[in-house]
Amino acid sequence: MLSLPWWVYLVVSGIVFSGYMTVRTAAQERKIDESFIEKEGEIYMERIREEKMRRSQQSL
């Protein structure tokens, strides 16, 4: 195992760390995207509720 130069171990550990950070960042971005989509969906649903109430009051 020590037959390889020290910089090879450094490169391999850098690749592993880079892969870990990529997966971690992707998970964080997915969570942020989901919360944004949920927020926008709630705003849309609120607009629909308000429109239903407005139409029901107009029909009276």
N, CA, C and O atoms as CSV, one atom per row, in Angstrom:
chain,resi,resn,atom,element,x,y,z
A,1,MET,N,N,0.823,-1.189,0.000
A,1,MET,CA,C,0.000,0.000,0.000
A,1,MET,C,C,0.869,1.255,0.000
A,1,MET,O,O,0.464,2.281,-0.546
A,2,LEU,N,N,2.016,1.192,0.583
A,2,LEU,CA,C,2.900,2.343,0.611
A,2,LEU,C,C,3.766,2.433,-0.633
A,2,LEU,O,O,4.657,3.278,-0.713
A,3,SER,N,N,3.510,1.568,-1.602
A,3,SER,CA,C,4.321,1.595,-2.812
A,3,SER,C,C,3.923,2.730,-3.749
A,3,SER,O,O,4.674,3.073,-4.662
A,4,LEU,N,N,2.755,3.310,-3.530
A,4,LEU,CA,C,2.308,4.434,-4.355
A,4,LEU,C,C,2.834,5.744,-3.784
A,4,LEU,O,O,3.036,5.848,-2.574
A,5,PRO,N,N,3.059,6.743,-4.631
A,5,PRO,CA,C,3.503,8.050,-4.138
A,5,PRO,C,C,2.417,8.709,-3.270
A,5,PRO,O,O,1.232,8.406,-3.411
A,6,TRP,N,N,2.829,9.593,-2.388
A,6,TRP,CA,C,1.897,10.227,-1.449
A,6,TRP,C,C,0.844,11.071,-2.147
A,6,TRP,O,O,-0.278,11.196,-1.656
A,7,TRP,N,N,1.194,11.652,-3.289
A,7,TRP,CA,C,0.246,12.522,-3.973
A,7,TRP,C,C,-0.919,11.743,-4.582
A,7,TRP,O,O,-1.989,12.306,-4.813
A,8,VAL,N,N,-0.714,10.443,-4.845
A,8,VAL,CA,C,-1.807,9.618,-5.368
A,8,VAL,C,C,-2.894,9.497,-4.310
A,8,VAL,O,O,-4.082,9.580,-4.624
A,9,TYR,N,N,-2.495,9.303,-3.064
A,9,TYR,CA,C,-3.468,9.227,-1.965
A,9,TYR,C,C,-4.198,10.559,-1.802
A,9,TYR,O,O,-5.393,10.589,-1.509
A,10,LEU,N,N,-3.485,11.632,-1.990
A,10,LEU,CA,C,-4.087,12.956,-1.901
A,10,LEU,C,C,-5.125,13.161,-3.001
A,10,LEU,O,O,-6.202,13.699,-2.745
A,11,VAL,N,N,-4.813,12.740,-4.208
A,11,VAL,CA,C,-5.745,12.877,-5.332
A,11,VAL,C,C,-6.987,12.011,-5.107
A,11,VAL,O,O,-8.108,12.466,-5.333
A,12,VAL,N,N,-6.797,10.799,-4.676
A,12,VAL,CA,C,-7.927,9.893,-4.434
A,12,VAL,C,C,-8.815,10.441,-3.327
A,12,VAL,O,O,-10.040,10.417,-3.445
A,13,SER,N,N,-8.211,10.933,-2.258
A,13,SER,CA,C,-9.032,11.499,-1.179
A,13,SER,C,C,-9.752,12.762,-1.651
A,13,SER,O,O,-10.873,13.028,-1.218
A,14,GLY,N,N,-9.134,13.531,-2.520
A,14,GLY,CA,C,-9.799,14.708,-3.086
A,14,GLY,C,C,-10.995,14.318,-3.941
A,14,GLY,O,O,-12.026,14.989,-3.901
A,15,ILE,N,N,-10.874,13.256,-4.705
A,15,ILE,CA,C,-11.987,12.769,-5.529
A,15,ILE,C,C,-13.135,12.299,-4.649
A,15,ILE,O,O,-14.294,12.616,-4.917
A,16,VAL,N,N,-12.824,11.556,-3.615
A,16,VAL,CA,C,-13.865,11.068,-2.699
A,16,VAL,C,C,-14.551,12.238,-2.005
A,16,VAL,O,O,-15.776,12.253,-1.892
A,17,PHE,N,N,-13.793,13.205,-1.545
A,17,PHE,CA,C,-14.370,14.380,-0.882
A,17,PHE,C,C,-15.247,15.163,-1.854
A,17,PHE,O,O,-16.325,15.625,-1.483
A,18,SER,N,N,-14.794,15.310,-3.081
A,18,SER,CA,C,-15.578,16.031,-4.088
A,18,SER,C,C,-16.908,15.323,-4.359
A,18,SER,O,O,-17.945,15.975,-4.483
A,19,GLY,N,N,-16.878,14.009,-4.448
A,19,GLY,CA,C,-18.112,13.245,-4.644
A,19,GLY,C,C,-19.061,13.417,-3.476
A,19,GLY,O,O,-20.264,13.586,-3.674
A,20,TYR,N,N,-18.538,13.376,-2.265
A,20,TYR,CA,C,-19.361,13.567,-1.067
A,20,TYR,C,C,-20.020,14.945,-1.073
A,20,TYR,O,O,-21.215,15.070,-0.806
A,21,MET,N,N,-19.239,15.972,-1.378
A,21,MET,CA,C,-19.784,17.330,-1.391
A,21,MET,C,C,-20.832,17.504,-2.494
A,21,MET,O,O,-21.805,18.236,-2.313
A,22,THR,N,N,-20.641,16.842,-3.624
A,22,THR,CA,C,-21.619,16.910,-4.708
A,22,THR,C,C,-22.952,16.313,-4.274
A,22,THR,O,O,-24.006,16.904,-4.508
A,23,VAL,N,N,-22.907,15.154,-3.648
A,23,VAL,CA,C,-24.129,14.499,-3.178
A,23,VAL,C,C,-24.796,15.347,-2.100
A,23,VAL,O,O,-26.017,15.507,-2.106
A,24,ARG,N,N,-24.020,15.881,-1.191
A,24,ARG,CA,C,-24.562,16.695,-0.102
A,24,ARG,C,C,-25.217,17.969,-0.643
A,24,ARG,O,O,-26.305,18.340,-0.204
A,25,THR,N,N,-24.567,18.630,-1.581
A,25,THR,CA,C,-25.107,19.851,-2.171
A,25,THR,C,C,-26.381,19.564,-2.950
A,25,THR,O,O,-27.332,20.343,-2.891
A,26,ALA,N,N,-26.408,18.462,-3.674
A,26,ALA,CA,C,-27.611,18.092,-4.432
A,26,ALA,C,C,-28.787,17.857,-3.490
A,26,ALA,O,O,-29.912,18.251,-3.798
A,27,ALA,N,N,-28.545,17.230,-2.363
A,27,ALA,CA,C,-29.621,16.990,-1.395
A,27,ALA,C,C,-30.130,18.306,-0.818
A,27,ALA,O,O,-31.337,18.482,-0.655
A,28,GLN,N,N,-29.230,19.227,-0.511
A,28,GLN,CA,C,-29.644,20.531,0.014
A,28,GLN,C,C,-30.446,21.304,-1.029
A,28,GLN,O,O,-31.464,21.912,-0.697
A,29,GLU,N,N,-30.006,21.289,-2.275
A,29,GLU,CA,C,-30.727,21.994,-3.329
A,29,GLU,C,C,-32.103,21.397,-3.545
A,29,GLU,O,O,-33.062,22.131,-3.782
A,30,ARG,N,N,-32.218,20.076,-3.468
A,30,ARG,CA,C,-33.509,19.422,-3.621
A,30,ARG,C,C,-34.459,19.852,-2.519
A,30,ARG,O,O,-35.640,20.096,-2.768
A,31,LYS,N,N,-33.944,19.945,-1.298
A,31,LYS,CA,C,-34.772,20.362,-0.171
A,31,LYS,C,C,-35.241,21.811,-0.349
A,31,LYS,O,O,-36.397,22.129,-0.069
A,32,ILE,N,N,-34.358,22.673,-0.808
A,32,ILE,CA,C,-34.718,24.076,-1.039
A,32,ILE,C,C,-35.756,24.176,-2.152
A,32,ILE,O,O,-36.720,24.934,-2.037
A,33,ASP,N,N,-35.563,23.412,-3.233
A,33,ASP,CA,C,-36.516,23.426,-4.340
A,33,ASP,C,C,-37.893,22.947,-3.889
A,33,ASP,O,O,-38.908,23.534,-4.265
A,34,GLU,N,N,-37.934,21.885,-3.088
A,34,GLU,CA,C,-39.211,21.367,-2.612
A,34,GLU,C,C,-39.938,22.380,-1.745
A,34,GLU,O,O,-41.154,22.533,-1.859
A,35,SER,N,N,-39.211,23.072,-0.883
A,35,SER,CA,C,-39.862,24.065,-0.032
A,35,SER,C,C,-40.368,25.247,-0.856
A,35,SER,O,O,-41.422,25.805,-0.552
A,36,PHE,N,N,-39.626,25.634,-1.899
A,36,PHE,CA,C,-40.078,26.717,-2.774
A,36,PHE,C,C,-41.336,26.314,-3.529
A,36,PHE,O,O,-42.282,27.096,-3.625
A,37,ILE,N,N,-41.352,25.097,-4.066
A,37,ILE,CA,C,-42.518,24.610,-4.806
A,37,ILE,C,C,-43.725,24.525,-3.879
A,37,ILE,O,O,-44.836,24.883,-4.270
A,38,GLU,N,N,-43.514,24.056,-2.661
A,38,GLU,CA,C,-44.615,23.968,-1.699
A,38,GLU,C,C,-45.168,25.354,-1.372
A,38,GLU,O,O,-46.383,25.533,-1.288
A,39,LYS,N,N,-44.301,26.313,-1.192
A,39,LYS,CA,C,-44.723,27.687,-0.900
A,39,LYS,C,C,-45.526,28.271,-2.059
A,39,LYS,O,O,-46.577,28.876,-1.848
A,40,GLU,N,N,-45.029,28.087,-3.287
A,40,GLU,CA,C,-45.731,28.605,-4.452
A,40,GLU,C,C,-47.083,27.913,-4.632
A,40,GLU,O,O,-48.059,28.549,-5.028
A,41,GLY,N,N,-47.139,26.625,-4.346
A,41,GLY,CA,C,-48.403,25.889,-4.433
A,41,GLY,C,C,-49.417,26.405,-3.427
A,41,GLY,O,O,-50.604,26.506,-3.734
A,42,GLU,N,N,-48.960,26.726,-2.244
A,42,GLU,CA,C,-49.862,27.265,-1.216
A,42,GLU,C,C,-50.396,28.637,-1.632
A,42,GLU,O,O,-51.566,28.941,-1.402
A,43,ILE,N,N,-49.557,29.454,-2.235
A,43,ILE,CA,C,-50.002,30.763,-2.724
A,43,ILE,C,C,-51.069,30.569,-3.803
A,43,ILE,O,O,-52.077,31.276,-3.820
A,44,TYR,N,N,-50.844,29.612,-4.701
A,44,TYR,CA,C,-51.810,29.340,-5.762
A,44,TYR,C,C,-53.137,28.867,-5.178
A,44,TYR,O,O,-54.201,29.321,-5.599
A,45,MET,N,N,-53.076,27.955,-4.210
A,45,MET,CA,C,-54.305,27.441,-3.593
A,45,MET,C,C,-55.057,28.551,-2.869
A,45,MET,O,O,-56.288,28.573,-2.877
A,46,GLU,N,N,-54.340,29.457,-2.253
A,46,GLU,CA,C,-54.994,30.581,-1.573
A,46,GLU,C,C,-55.719,31.471,-2.584
A,46,GLU,O,O,-56.820,31.947,-2.309
A,47,ARG,N,N,-55.122,31.693,-3.729
A,47,ARG,CA,C,-55.783,32.479,-4.782
A,47,ARG,C,C,-57.060,31.794,-5.244
A,47,ARG,O,O,-58.068,32.460,-5.479
A,48,ILE,N,N,-57.029,30.469,-5.376
A,48,ILE,CA,C,-58.216,29.726,-5.788
A,48,ILE,C,C,-59.309,29.871,-4.736
A,48,ILE,O,O,-60.468,30.096,-5.083
A,49,ARG,N,N,-58.961,29.746,-3.457
A,49,ARG,CA,C,-59.947,29.897,-2.376
A,49,ARG,C,C,-60.571,31.286,-2.398
A,49,ARG,O,O,-61.785,31.435,-2.258
A,50,GLU,N,N,-59.727,32.302,-2.575
A,50,GLU,CA,C,-60.243,33.666,-2.614
A,50,GLU,C,C,-61.177,33.861,-3.810
A,50,GLU,O,O,-62.203,34.531,-3.690
A,51,GLU,N,N,-60.836,33.291,-4.944
A,51,GLU,CA,C,-61.686,33.419,-6.133
A,51,GLU,C,C,-63.023,32.706,-5.914
A,51,GLU,O,O,-64.064,33.221,-6.321
A,52,LYS,N,N,-63.011,31.534,-5.281
A,52,LYS,CA,C,-64.255,30.827,-4.979
A,52,LYS,C,C,-65.136,31.645,-4.054
A,52,LYS,O,O,-66.347,31.736,-4.257
A,53,MET,N,N,-64.530,32.237,-3.043
A,53,MET,CA,C,-65.309,33.050,-2.104
A,53,MET,C,C,-65.876,34.276,-2.818
A,53,MET,O,O,-67.025,34.650,-2.584
A,54,ARG,N,N,-65.093,34.893,-3.671
A,54,ARG,CA,C,-65.564,36.069,-4.396
A,54,ARG,C,C,-66.738,35.709,-5.303
A,54,ARG,O,O,-67.725,36.441,-5.370
A,55,ARG,N,N,-66.625,34.573,-6.002
A,55,ARG,CA,C,-67.715,34.152,-6.883
A,55,ARG,C,C,-68.958,33.769,-6.101
A,55,ARG,O,O,-70.071,34.061,-6.537
A,56,SER,N,N,-68.795,33.130,-4.968
A,56,SER,CA,C,-69.976,32.739,-4.181
A,56,SER,C,C,-70.667,33.988,-3.606
A,56,SER,O,O,-71.892,34.002,-3.482
A,57,GLN,N,N,-69.922,35.009,-3.262
A,57,GLN,CA,C,-70.523,36.234,-2.758
A,57,GLN,C,C,-71.208,37.011,-3.880
A,57,GLN,O,O,-72.214,37.674,-3.625
A,58,GLN,N,N,-70.709,36.953,-5.093
A,58,GLN,CA,C,-71.315,37.641,-6.219
A,58,GLN,C,C,-72.624,36.979,-6.630
A,58,GLN,O,O,-73.546,37.654,-7.088
A,59,SER,N,N,-72.708,35.665,-6.468
A,59,SER,CA,C,-73.901,34.942,-6.896
A,59,SER,C,C,-75.060,35.139,-5.927
A,59,SER,O,O,-76.203,34.839,-6.273
A,60,LEU,N,N,-74.795,35.629,-4.740
A,60,LEU,CA,C,-75.866,35.841,-3.757
A,60,LEU,C,C,-76.635,37.043,-4.054
A,60,LEU,O,O,-77.574,37.370,-3.328
